[in-house]
Amino acid sequence: MSNQIDLRVLFADLQSSLAGDLALARSAINHPGDKGAAVEGNWLGMLARHLPERYRADKATVIDSRGNCSDSIDIVVYDRQYSHLVLKHQDFLYVPAEAVYAVFEVKQSLDKNHLEYAADKAASVRGLYRTSAATVDIRGATPLKQPIPILAGLLCTESGWSPPFGEPFSEVMAGLTGARSIDLGCVARAGAFLNEASDLVVSSADNALAFFLFTLLQRLQQVGTVAPIDFSAYIAYLK
């Protein structure tokens, strides 16, 4: 008879640990800026520990080959193979738009204003120009690959709504479409959600983190690998 383990117990421990860290940052740190940075750090640390090695996650601004840039994004998930192209100016990171898989905003609470804020941040990234280039392998040249859809989400400690995913939440989500759409999110103390084909799927508070992680991994798996960067576009801009 094979040994067995209850995965729900393992993820419950992870859930408890993250929720505790977020609660500590909320209660022990008084300065709003410091509190926000601590909460962002907790979410970034969680993603760094649990995302596959092919991905990196950082607070950054996204740029394109035409010199445009996004708003500052709390968490940018991007392809590790392009990490050498991430530019650092003082304490600010700049990630090429072609390398981006997902963007997340981090807030203390889930509410209408924060969902719309995250949607605006997502639109500032999705509106950037992304290049693509043919590649060559043992079989010869491969055709151009279309840029992948960029995922967007919101990560919170608690919900400003009760229940958290009731009619007010659904109404706001229904109004966020196109470049402002929100794909998924997690509220550490209330649950997680997935917006798929206009169908909202939500989890309980007990397995919020596990649901969010597996949903994110599934969506990353579905979009595949980012398209190769056309470096000539960046060279042309620098001439």
C-alpha atoms as a printed R data frame, in Angstrom:
    type eleno elety resid chain resno       x      y       z
1   ATOM     1    CA   MET     A     1   0.000  0.000   0.000
2   ATOM     2    CA   SER     A     2   1.450  3.380  -1.038
3   ATOM     3    CA   ASN     A     3   1.986  6.188   1.425
4   ATOM     4    CA   GLN     A     4  -0.416  9.100   1.197
5   ATOM     5    CA   ILE     A     5  -0.442 12.698   2.309
6   ATOM     6    CA   ASP     A     6  -3.272 15.183   2.469
7   ATOM     7    CA   LEU     A     7  -2.297 18.071   0.176
8   ATOM     8    CA   ARG     A     8  -4.964 20.198   1.826
9   ATOM     9    CA   VAL     A     9  -2.990 20.086   5.071
10  ATOM    10    CA   LEU     A    10   0.211 21.215   3.357
11  ATOM    11    CA   PHE     A    11  -1.492 24.111   1.629
12  ATOM    12    CA   ALA     A    12  -3.373 25.029   4.795
13  ATOM    13    CA   ASP     A    13   0.002 25.559   6.474
14  ATOM    14    CA   LEU     A    14   1.160 27.711   3.560
15  ATOM    15    CA   GLN     A    15  -2.097 29.649   3.670
16  ATOM    16    CA   SER     A    16  -1.754 30.229   7.415
17  ATOM    17    CA   SER     A    17   1.844 31.387   7.055
18  ATOM    18    CA   LEU     A    18   1.108 33.939   4.321
19  ATOM    19    CA   ALA     A    19  -2.042 35.213   6.041
20  ATOM    20    CA   GLY     A    20  -0.052 35.637   9.254
21  ATOM    21    CA   ASP     A    21   2.708 37.585   7.501
22  ATOM    22    CA   LEU     A    22   0.175 39.855   5.813
23  ATOM    23    CA   ALA     A    23  -1.695 40.443   9.070
24  ATOM    24    CA   LEU     A    24   1.559 41.280  10.856
25  ATOM    25    CA   ALA     A    25   2.507 43.810   8.198
26  ATOM    26    CA   ARG     A    26  -0.938 45.382   8.488
27  ATOM    27    CA   SER     A    27  -0.938 45.658  12.284
28  ATOM    28    CA   ALA     A    28   2.714 46.216  13.186
29  ATOM    29    CA   ILE     A    29   3.708 48.794  10.559
30  ATOM    30    CA   ASN     A    30   2.132 52.218  10.851
31  ATOM    31    CA   HIS     A    31   3.578 54.141   7.902
32  ATOM    32    CA   PRO     A    32   1.346 53.531   4.841
33  ATOM    33    CA   GLY     A    33   4.277 53.384   2.413
34  ATOM    34    CA   ASP     A    34   6.250 50.969   4.575
35  ATOM    35    CA   LYS     A    35   3.143 48.867   5.175
36  ATOM    36    CA   GLY     A    36   2.462 48.632   1.451
37  ATOM    37    CA   ALA     A    37   6.068 47.676   0.726
38  ATOM    38    CA   ALA     A    38   5.966 44.938   3.373
39  ATOM    39    CA   VAL     A    39   2.753 43.458   1.982
40  ATOM    40    CA   GLU     A    40   4.145 43.561  -1.566
41  ATOM    41    CA   GLY     A    41   7.264 41.829  -0.289
42  ATOM    42    CA   ASN     A    42   5.192 39.028   1.228
43  ATOM    43    CA   TRP     A    43   3.374 38.352  -2.045
44  ATOM    44    CA   LEU     A    44   6.582 38.604  -4.074
45  ATOM    45    CA   GLY     A    45   8.297 36.162  -1.733
46  ATOM    46    CA   MET     A    46   5.448 33.686  -2.062
47  ATOM    47    CA   LEU     A    47   5.577 33.808  -5.858
48  ATOM    48    CA   ALA     A    48   9.372 33.531  -5.913
49  ATOM    49    CA   ARG     A    49   9.176 30.365  -3.819
50  ATOM    50    CA   HIS     A    50   6.424 28.649  -5.778
51  ATOM    51    CA   LEU     A    51   6.696 29.699  -9.420
52  ATOM    52    CA   PRO     A    52   8.853 27.492 -11.689
53  ATOM    53    CA   GLU     A    53  12.418 28.665 -12.322
54  ATOM    54    CA   ARG     A    54  11.577 29.873 -15.826
55  ATOM    55    CA   TYR     A    55   9.702 32.833 -14.301
56  ATOM    56    CA   ARG     A    56  10.863 35.885 -12.367
57  ATOM    57    CA   ALA     A    57   8.673 38.212 -10.308
58  ATOM    58    CA   ASP     A    58   9.621 41.799  -9.424
59  ATOM    59    CA   LYS     A    59   8.162 45.235  -8.833
60  ATOM    60    CA   ALA     A    60   8.840 47.003 -12.133
61  ATOM    61    CA   THR     A    61   7.788 49.289 -14.947
62  ATOM    62    CA   VAL     A    62   7.230 47.725 -18.365
63  ATOM    63    CA   ILE     A    63   8.743 49.360 -21.472
64  ATOM    64    CA   ASP     A    64   8.484 48.810 -25.224
65  ATOM    65    CA   SER     A    65  10.766 49.291 -28.231
66  ATOM    66    CA   ARG     A    66   9.118 52.630 -29.069
67  ATOM    67    CA   GLY     A    67  10.117 54.256 -25.799
68  ATOM    68    CA   ASN     A    68   6.720 53.944 -24.123
69  ATOM    69    CA   CYS     A    69   6.339 52.745 -20.555
70  ATOM    70    CA   SER     A    70   3.581 51.465 -18.303
71  ATOM    71    CA   ASP     A    71   2.589 52.689 -14.883
72  ATOM    72    CA   SER     A    72   4.645 51.290 -12.010
73  ATOM    73    CA   ILE     A    73   3.440 47.716 -11.419
74  ATOM    74    CA   ASP     A    74   3.574 46.047  -8.001
75  ATOM    75    CA   ILE     A    75   4.362 42.574  -9.384
76  ATOM    76    CA   VAL     A    76   5.489 41.744 -12.920
77  ATOM    77    CA   VAL     A    77   5.897 38.059 -13.777
78  ATOM    78    CA   TYR     A    78   8.294 37.777 -16.714
79  ATOM    79    CA   ASP     A    79  10.433 35.250 -18.559
80  ATOM    80    CA   ARG     A    80  13.704 34.442 -16.842
81  ATOM    81    CA   GLN     A    81  15.565 34.101 -20.161
82  ATOM    82    CA   TYR     A    82  15.148 37.845 -20.674
83  ATOM    83    CA   SER     A    83  16.254 38.801 -17.161
84  ATOM    84    CA   HIS     A    84  19.556 40.073 -18.603
85  ATOM    85    CA   LEU     A    85  17.527 42.698 -20.496
86  ATOM    86    CA   VAL     A    86  15.855 44.028 -17.362
87  ATOM    87    CA   LEU     A    87  17.248 47.509 -16.860
88  ATOM    88    CA   LYS     A    88  17.845 49.019 -13.454
89  ATOM    89    CA   HIS     A    89  17.999 52.756 -12.912
90  ATOM    90    CA   GLN     A    90  18.662 53.611  -9.271
91  ATOM    91    CA   ASP     A    91  16.031 51.454  -7.504
92  ATOM    92    CA   PHE     A    92  13.666 51.121 -10.482
93  ATOM    93    CA   LEU     A    93  13.431 48.051 -12.733
94  ATOM    94    CA   TYR     A    94  12.342 48.218 -16.374
95  ATOM    95    CA   VAL     A    95  11.154 45.012 -18.065
96  ATOM    96    CA   PRO     A    96  10.696 44.651 -21.860
97  ATOM    97    CA   ALA     A    97   7.022 44.221 -22.752
98  ATOM    98    CA   GLU     A    98   7.790 41.094 -24.779
99  ATOM    99    CA   ALA     A    99   9.011 39.274 -21.656
100 ATOM   100    CA   VAL     A   100   5.850 39.794 -19.570
101 ATOM   101    CA   TYR     A   101   3.467 36.980 -18.638
102 ATOM   102    CA   ALA     A   102   1.369 38.593 -15.909
103 ATOM   103    CA   VAL     A   103   0.941 41.741 -13.825
104 ATOM   104    CA   PHE     A   104  -0.569 42.088 -10.360
105 ATOM   105    CA   GLU     A   105  -1.472 44.959  -8.105
106 ATOM   106    CA   VAL     A   106  -1.245 44.504  -4.332
107 ATOM   107    CA   LYS     A   107  -3.777 46.193  -2.044
108 ATOM   108    CA   GLN     A   108  -4.931 45.771   1.538
109 ATOM   109    CA   SER     A   109  -8.569 45.169   0.628
110 ATOM   110    CA   LEU     A   110 -10.737 43.988  -2.255
111 ATOM   111    CA   ASP     A   111 -13.188 46.681  -3.341
112 ATOM   112    CA   LYS     A   112 -14.457 48.552  -6.409
113 ATOM   113    CA   ASN     A   113 -11.756 51.219  -6.394
114 ATOM   114    CA   HIS     A   114  -8.916 48.730  -6.087
115 ATOM   115    CA   LEU     A   115 -10.286 46.462  -8.819
116 ATOM   116    CA   GLU     A   116 -10.613 49.411 -11.186
117 ATOM   117    CA   TYR     A   117  -7.159 50.639 -10.186
118 ATOM   118    CA   ALA     A   118  -5.665 47.225 -11.004
119 ATOM   119    CA   ALA     A   119  -7.559 47.253 -14.308
120 ATOM   120    CA   ASP     A   120  -6.061 50.621 -15.256
121 ATOM   121    CA   LYS     A   121  -2.575 49.373 -14.380
122 ATOM   122    CA   ALA     A   122  -3.125 46.275 -16.520
123 ATOM   123    CA   ALA     A   123  -4.261 48.415 -19.452
124 ATOM   124    CA   SER     A   124  -1.082 50.497 -19.214
125 ATOM   125    CA   VAL     A   125   0.912 47.298 -19.816
126 ATOM   126    CA   ARG     A   126  -1.331 45.659 -22.399
127 ATOM   127    CA   GLY     A   127  -1.333 48.836 -24.476
128 ATOM   128    CA   LEU     A   128   2.418 48.685 -25.064
129 ATOM   129    CA   TYR     A   129   3.853 47.556 -28.397
130 ATOM   130    CA   ARG     A   130   5.362 44.074 -28.442
131 ATOM   131    CA   THR     A   131   7.656 42.802 -31.178
132 ATOM   132    CA   SER     A   132   8.179 39.250 -32.373
133 ATOM   133    CA   ALA     A   133  10.967 37.623 -34.346
134 ATOM   134    CA   ALA     A   134  11.536 34.455 -36.330
135 ATOM   135    CA   THR     A   135  13.961 31.979 -34.794
136 ATOM   136    CA   VAL     A   136  16.188 29.291 -36.273
137 ATOM   137    CA   ASP     A   137  16.616 25.773 -34.947
138 ATOM   138    CA   ILE     A   138  17.732 22.426 -36.344
139 ATOM   139    CA   ARG     A   139  14.630 22.337 -38.549
140 ATOM   140    CA   GLY     A   140  15.299 25.780 -40.004
141 ATOM   141    CA   ALA     A   141  13.499 29.105 -39.559
142 ATOM   142    CA   THR     A   142  10.299 29.166 -37.531
143 ATOM   143    CA   PRO     A   143   7.432 31.561 -38.315
144 ATOM   144    CA   LEU     A   144   6.693 34.624 -36.242
145 ATOM   145    CA   LYS     A   145   4.829 33.886 -33.033
146 ATOM   146    CA   GLN     A   146   2.050 36.203 -31.952
147 ATOM   147    CA   PRO     A   147   2.541 37.855 -28.537
148 ATOM   148    CA   ILE     A   148   0.796 35.950 -25.760
149 ATOM   149    CA   PRO     A   149  -2.118 37.458 -23.799
150 ATOM   150    CA   ILE     A   150  -0.895 39.181 -20.636
151 ATOM   151    CA   LEU     A   151  -2.652 38.028 -17.475
152 ATOM   152    CA   ALA     A   152  -3.717 40.592 -14.878
153 ATOM   153    CA   GLY     A   153  -4.854 40.296 -11.290
154 ATOM   154    CA   LEU     A   154  -5.295 41.763  -7.828
155 ATOM   155    CA   LEU     A   155  -3.807 40.431  -4.577
156 ATOM   156    CA   CYS     A   156  -5.308 41.517  -1.248
157 ATOM   157    CA   THR     A   157  -5.179 40.727   2.444
158 ATOM   158    CA   GLU     A   158  -8.922 40.999   3.113
159 ATOM   159    CA   SER     A   159 -12.173 41.998   1.445
160 ATOM   160    CA   GLY     A   160 -14.053 45.247   1.840
161 ATOM   161    CA   TRP     A   161 -17.234 43.430   0.804
162 ATOM   162    CA   SER     A   162 -19.270 40.924   2.797
163 ATOM   163    CA   PRO     A   163 -19.662 38.430   1.289
164 ATOM   164    CA   PRO     A   164 -16.412 39.045  -0.602
165 ATOM   165    CA   PHE     A   165 -17.514 37.700  -3.990
166 ATOM   166    CA   GLY     A   166 -21.161 38.689  -4.081
167 ATOM   167    CA   GLU     A   167 -23.142 40.844  -6.502
168 ATOM   168    CA   PRO     A   168 -21.092 44.066  -6.069
169 ATOM   169    CA   PHE     A   169 -17.910 42.160  -6.948
170 ATOM   170    CA   SER     A   170 -19.551 40.511  -9.963
171 ATOM   171    CA   GLU     A   171 -20.897 43.835 -11.240
172 ATOM   172    CA   VAL     A   172 -17.483 45.492 -11.109
173 ATOM   173    CA   MET     A   173 -15.795 42.527 -12.783
174 ATOM   174    CA   ALA     A   174 -18.403 42.516 -15.567
175 ATOM   175    CA   GLY     A   175 -17.505 46.111 -16.372
176 ATOM   176    CA   LEU     A   176 -13.794 45.378 -16.729
177 ATOM   177    CA   THR     A   177 -13.282 44.206 -20.292
178 ATOM   178    CA   GLY     A   178 -10.659 44.241 -23.025
179 ATOM   179    CA   ALA     A   179  -7.331 45.693 -21.933
180 ATOM   180    CA   ARG     A   180  -8.829 46.398 -18.487
181 ATOM   181    CA   SER     A   181  -9.975 42.847 -17.789
182 ATOM   182    CA   ILE     A   182  -8.926 41.151 -14.548
183 ATOM   183    CA   ASP     A   183  -8.213 37.438 -14.961
184 ATOM   184    CA   LEU     A   184  -7.618 36.201 -11.436
185 ATOM   185    CA   GLY     A   185  -6.841 37.230  -7.897
186 ATOM   186    CA   CYS     A   186  -6.427 36.206  -4.304
187 ATOM   187    CA   VAL     A   187  -7.767 37.612  -1.046
188 ATOM   188    CA   ALA     A   188  -5.743 35.871   1.650
189 ATOM   189    CA   ARG     A   189  -8.492 35.958   4.291
190 ATOM   190    CA   ALA     A   190 -11.500 35.508   2.017
191 ATOM   191    CA   GLY     A   191 -10.767 33.315  -1.025
192 ATOM   192    CA   ALA     A   192  -9.495 33.467  -4.583
193 ATOM   193    CA   PHE     A   193 -11.185 34.001  -7.929
194 ATOM   194    CA   LEU     A   194 -10.784 33.167 -11.615
195 ATOM   195    CA   ASN     A   195 -12.494 35.089 -14.409
196 ATOM   196    CA   GLU     A   196 -12.781 32.679 -17.315
197 ATOM   197    CA   ALA     A   197 -14.991 33.286 -20.351
198 ATOM   198    CA   SER     A   198 -17.108 35.719 -18.282
199 ATOM   199    CA   ASP     A   199 -17.683 32.957 -15.737
200 ATOM   200    CA   LEU     A   200 -16.463 33.776 -12.227
201 ATOM   201    CA   VAL     A   201 -15.095 30.848 -10.239
202 ATOM   202    CA   VAL     A   202 -14.306 31.462  -6.562
203 ATOM   203    CA   SER     A   203 -12.685 29.429  -3.802
204 ATOM   204    CA   SER     A   204 -13.220 29.324  -0.061
205 ATOM   205    CA   ALA     A   205 -10.943 31.160   2.348
206 ATOM   206    CA   ASP     A   206  -9.442 27.874   3.525
207 ATOM   207    CA   ASN     A   207  -7.819 27.067   0.188
208 ATOM   208    CA   ALA     A   208  -7.460 30.566  -1.275
209 ATOM   209    CA   LEU     A   209  -3.702 30.423  -1.748
210 ATOM   210    CA   ALA     A   210  -3.636 26.901  -3.193
211 ATOM   211    CA   PHE     A   211  -6.457 27.765  -5.609
212 ATOM   212    CA   PHE     A   212  -4.696 30.943  -6.701
213 ATOM   213    CA   LEU     A   213  -1.304 29.272  -7.204
214 ATOM   214    CA   PHE     A   214  -2.643 26.344  -9.193
215 ATOM   215    CA   THR     A   215  -4.905 28.626 -11.240
216 ATOM   216    CA   LEU     A   216  -1.994 30.934 -12.041
217 ATOM   217    CA   LEU     A   217   0.225 27.986 -12.989
218 ATOM   218    CA   GLN     A   218  -2.525 26.582 -15.190
219 ATOM   219    CA   ARG     A   219  -3.032 29.897 -16.982
220 ATOM   220    CA   LEU     A   220   0.719 30.331 -17.480
221 ATOM   221    CA   GLN     A   221   0.841 26.818 -18.898
222 ATOM   222    CA   GLN     A   222  -2.001 27.644 -21.288
223 ATOM   223    CA   VAL     A   223  -0.405 30.800 -22.718
224 ATOM   224    CA   GLY     A   224   2.891 29.003 -23.352
225 ATOM   225    CA   THR     A   225   6.195 30.800 -23.861
226 ATOM   226    CA   VAL     A   226   6.529 34.485 -24.691
227 ATOM   227    CA   ALA     A   227   7.347 35.351 -28.300
228 ATOM   228    CA   PRO     A   228  11.025 36.000 -29.161
229 ATOM   229    CA   ILE     A   229  12.043 39.663 -29.005
230 ATOM   230    CA   ASP     A   230  12.874 41.450 -32.258
231 ATOM   231    CA   PHE     A   231  16.076 43.089 -31.065
232 ATOM   232    CA   SER     A   232  16.353 45.129 -34.281
233 ATOM   233    CA   ALA     A   233  13.387 47.225 -33.116
234 ATOM   234    CA   TYR     A   234  15.286 48.252 -29.989
235 ATOM   235    CA   ILE     A   235  18.461 48.859 -31.998
236 ATOM   236    CA   ALA     A   236  16.543 51.129 -34.390
237 ATOM   237    CA   TYR     A   237  15.180 53.177 -31.486
238 ATOM   238    CA   LEU     A   238  18.700 53.701 -30.136
239 ATOM   239    CA   LYS     A   239  20.149 54.993 -33.427
